[in-house]
Amino acid sequence: MVNDINIAVIGAGPAGLSCATQLAKLSQEVIVFERQTKSGGTPLHCGHKGFGMLEFQRVLTGPQYGELLTKKAKNAGVDIRLRHSLYKIEDDILHFATPNGVKKYRAKRVVFALGVRESHRSNYFISGIRSPNIITTGALQRFVYEYESIPFKSGTIYNTELVSFSALATSKKSDIDIKTMVEKEKNIKSFSILKPLSEKFFETVIRTGVKDISIYGEDKKISHVAVKKGDRNIAVECEGVIFTGGFRPESAILQERFKDFNHTNKSVNTTQAFRLSDGRFFATGNVLRGALAAFKCYFEGKRCANFVDNSLKEEKEQEIIKIKFDSDEVDWFTPTMIDLNIERKYLTKLRFKKEQKGELKVLLNGKPFIFQGVNAKPYETVTIPWINFEVKKGDKIEIVFTTAPRDI
Ligand SMILES: Cc1cc2nc3c(=O)[nH]c(=O)nc-3n(C[C@H](O)[C@H](O)[C@H](O)COP(=O)(O)OP(=O)(O)OC[C@H]3O[C@@H](n4cnc5c(N)ncnc54)[C@H](O)[C@@H]3O)c2cc1C
């Protein structure tokens, strides 16, 4: 049996819950489906403070933030169904695995707010032994904050994104000795001040520009991590390795259902209204790209709700132009499509995989239209503005990035 409902939001993290809360405030009936036993999303596993400042003018831990989002959603009238894991989408029918068997729903509008997943050792092609002591930041946070235990006494951290330093802080707080962080790039991928601060206060050496990383040991027990820097072979003694960051959208299920998939973002194509070309579906939050801070996902979810509400109240046909942007240097760009029937504040926003200097060029029907100099760090979002674009259906928009700097 298929249950017909008004709006389904899949994923009860900051984006899904803020979207659902706003929809309920706009008098829409909305059900949030979450696969976990608790709603709140990723923040539930982040025991440190640093959440809620812009949204609620309060400094909260991740679990407190998740609980507050849940409370606000319930107070607004949102129905939250836990232990509902979306595993298949057949046309517009959502299939959930639940403790009581498979349940099927069909909604007038569906919002995907599925979040991201951290890359593990296999995604980075790191060779060496297998061991239960090879974990991710998420697993580390769960050990420390949920089970109040530690997985090992000494470790090496792979990667230098913001979340890698969060893993370092959690490790240090739990007396896990992190002597070394390793990074393949020349510079760290986060704020450069974090390198001297970590070295001074945590006595953690950050080795950048390393290669040939391999994990050594015997019988699943790690003895050391070996890296190469220039001609030098370096061995770092440790009992465990923490793979951090490299966030990828939780989008396998979307890739299976939607042909219109963006391989740069590893997610679905969406307009500035967070809407897919099949207008029954929307997507918001980290599932659209890599990881942004929780407050950004919260506000984005809320904005998405207004577009979902509008689409039900005054249905306008979408007039879509896809933005072509094929660049190996780019981590993600959103939106990836423009709906000409909806106001546009900018063309798109993007992030690079690593520090970049160069030029972005926007071509309209093959003719260069916007030139934008770039000097960006990997954690900085670059906005390409909308400057008096006279665009009509059938036009072609392409963005090209070249690393050669241009005199401006
Ligand atoms: C270690 C760490 C530390 C962080 N620290 C901070 C910080 O201090 N401050 C800050 O602002 N941000 C921080 N963040 C980032 C923040 O947690 C995320 O930006 C935010 O949670 C993203 O919200 P979201 O709703 O898009 O996704 P998520 O919070 O990931 O929520 C997605 C939800 O969808 C559910 N889901 C996925 N697939 C399915 C499915 N098939 N069926 C049903 N449900 C599904 C998931 O279970 C999850 O509950 C941190 C992140 C990490 C990993």
The ligand as an SDF file (V2000), in Angstrom:
LIG
                    3D

 53 58  0  0  0  0  0  0  0  0999 V2000
   33.1630   16.3260   13.2910 C   0  0  0  0  0  0  0  0  0  0  0  0
   32.2860   17.4580   12.8570 C   0  0  0  0  0  0  0  0  0  0  0  0
   32.2900   18.6470   13.5720 C   0  0  0  0  0  0  0  0  0  0  0  0
   31.4630   19.7100   13.1700 C   0  0  0  0  0  0  0  0  0  0  0  0
   31.4690   20.8660   13.9120 N   0  0  0  0  0  0  0  0  0  0  0  0
   30.6670   21.8870   13.5540 C   0  0  0  0  0  0  0  0  0  0  0  0
   30.6050   23.0980   14.3380 C   0  0  0  0  0  0  0  0  0  0  0  0
   31.2810   23.2190   15.3810 O   0  0  0  0  0  0  0  0  0  0  0  0
   29.7780   24.1000   13.9240 N   0  0  0  0  0  0  0  0  0  0  0  0
   29.0130   23.9860   12.7930 C   0  0  0  0  0  0  0  0  0  0  0  0
   28.2650   24.9340   12.4620 O   0  0  0  0  0  0  0  0  0  0  0  0
   29.0340   22.8660   12.0340 N   0  0  0  0  0  0  0  0  0  0  0  0
   29.8390   21.8190   12.3810 C   0  0  0  0  0  0  0  0  0  0  0  0
   29.8550   20.6700   11.6330 N   0  0  0  0  0  0  0  0  0  0  0  0
   29.0650   20.6250   10.3790 C   0  0  0  0  0  0  0  0  0  0  0  0
   27.5880   20.2580   10.6170 C   0  0  0  0  0  0  0  0  0  0  0  0
   27.4720   19.1270   11.4230 O   0  0  0  0  0  0  0  0  0  0  0  0
   26.9110   20.0130    9.2620 C   0  0  0  0  0  0  0  0  0  0  0  0
   27.1030   21.1380    8.4590 O   0  0  0  0  0  0  0  0  0  0  0  0
   25.3910   19.8190    9.3580 C   0  0  0  0  0  0  0  0  0  0  0  0
   25.0780   18.7790   10.2280 O   0  0  0  0  0  0  0  0  0  0  0  0
   24.7960   19.5180    7.9580 C   0  0  0  0  0  0  0  0  0  0  0  0
   23.4140   19.4570    8.0290 O   0  0  0  0  0  0  0  0  0  0  0  0
   22.5330   18.5750    7.0240 P   0  0  0  0  0  0  0  0  0  0  0  0
   21.1520   18.6450    7.5450 O   0  0  0  0  0  0  0  0  0  0  0  0
   22.8060   18.9690    5.6290 O   0  0  0  0  0  0  0  0  0  0  0  0
   23.0970   17.0730    7.1700 O   0  0  0  0  0  0  0  0  0  0  0  0
   23.2400   16.0930    8.4120 P   0  0  0  0  0  0  0  0  0  0  0  0
   23.3560   16.8250    9.7020 O   0  0  0  0  0  0  0  0  0  0  0  0
   24.3190   15.1500    8.0720 O   0  0  0  0  0  0  0  0  0  0  0  0
   21.8390   15.3160    8.4310 O   0  0  0  0  0  0  0  0  0  0  0  0
   21.4570   14.4130    7.4220 C   0  0  0  0  0  0  0  0  0  0  0  0
   20.4620   13.4210    8.0310 C   0  0  0  0  0  0  0  0  0  0  0  0
   19.9260   12.6120    6.9670 O   0  0  0  0  0  0  0  0  0  0  0  0
   19.7960   11.2930    7.4590 C   0  0  0  0  0  0  0  0  0  0  0  0
   19.7690   10.3870    6.2940 N   0  0  0  0  0  0  0  0  0  0  0  0
   20.7530   10.2070    5.3690 C   0  0  0  0  0  0  0  0  0  0  0  0
   20.3860    9.2760    4.4680 N   0  0  0  0  0  0  0  0  0  0  0  0
   19.1400    8.8550    4.8260 C   0  0  0  0  0  0  0  0  0  0  0  0
   18.2330    7.8970    4.2910 C   0  0  0  0  0  0  0  0  0  0  0  0
   18.5490    7.1780    3.1890 N   0  0  0  0  0  0  0  0  0  0  0  0
   17.0450    7.7010    4.8910 N   0  0  0  0  0  0  0  0  0  0  0  0
   16.7120    8.4460    6.0050 C   0  0  0  0  0  0  0  0  0  0  0  0
   17.5300    9.3530    6.5760 N   0  0  0  0  0  0  0  0  0  0  0  0
   18.7350    9.5620    5.9880 C   0  0  0  0  0  0  0  0  0  0  0  0
   21.0370   11.1200    8.3190 C   0  0  0  0  0  0  0  0  0  0  0  0
   20.8780   10.0360    9.2140 O   0  0  0  0  0  0  0  0  0  0  0  0
   21.1160   12.4690    9.0080 C   0  0  0  0  0  0  0  0  0  0  0  0
   20.4010   12.4850   10.2360 O   0  0  0  0  0  0  0  0  0  0  0  0
   30.6430   19.5940   12.0170 C   0  0  0  0  0  0  0  0  0  0  0  0
   30.6500   18.3750   11.2860 C   0  0  0  0  0  0  0  0  0  0  0  0
   31.4520   17.3260   11.7050 C   0  0  0  0  0  0  0  0  0  0  0  0
   31.4280   16.0250   10.9360 C   0  0  0  0  0  0  0  0  0  0  0  0
  1  2  1  0
  2  3  1  0
  2 52  2  0
  3  4  2  0
  4  5  1  0
  4 50  1  0
  5  6  2  0
  6  7  1  0
  6 13  1  0
  7  8  2  0
  7  9  1  0
  9 10  1  0
 10 11  2  0
 10 12  1  0
 12 13  2  0
 13 14  1  0
 14 15  1  0
 14 50  1  0
 15 16  1  0
 16 17  1  0
 16 18  1  0
 18 19  1  0
 18 20  1  0
 20 21  1  0
 20 22  1  0
 22 23  1  0
 23 24  1  0
 24 25  2  0
 24 26  1  0
 24 27  1  0
 27 28  1  0
 28 29  2  0
 28 30  1  0
 28 31  1  0
 31 32  1  0
 32 33  1  0
 33 34  1  0
 33 48  1  0
 34 35  1  0
 35 36  1  0
 35 46  1  0
 36 37  1  0
 36 45  1  0
 37 38  2  0
 38 39  1  0
 39 40  1  0
 39 45  2  0
 40 41  1  0
 40 42  2  0
 42 43  1  0
 43 44  2  0
 44 45  1  0
 46 47  1  0
 46 48  1  0
 48 49  1  0
 50 51  2  0
 51 52  1  0
 52 53  1  0
M  END
$$$$
